[in-house]
Amino acid sequence: MVNLRFLGGYLKELTQNVFGLRSKCQSTRRLDGQVVVITGANTGIGKETALQLSLRGAKIIIGCRDVNKANGAVDEIRAKNPNANLN
């Protein structure tokens, strides 16, 4: 038997993703002087999070298993935000 609550939640998430209705962070708070450690920041949500937090002035420490992919992500983030403080 299909769990209707699960199915309803799944359909809601799918609809929000397809139509771009997902809530986005509206905060403009500066993060100068803050240090953020992000694992898996070489792709996907981790990389986008690193970019967005770097735009707010945070120092970002990227943890990745593959050093070459990490360096590629750092290069991409610095291309979009030359002032990014990334390690």
Buried (B, 14 or more C-beta within 10 A) or exposed (E): EEEEEEEEEEEEEEEEEEEEEEEEEEEEEEBEEEEBEBEBBBEEEBBEBBBBBBBBBBBBBBEBEEEEBBEBBBEBBBEEBEEBEBE
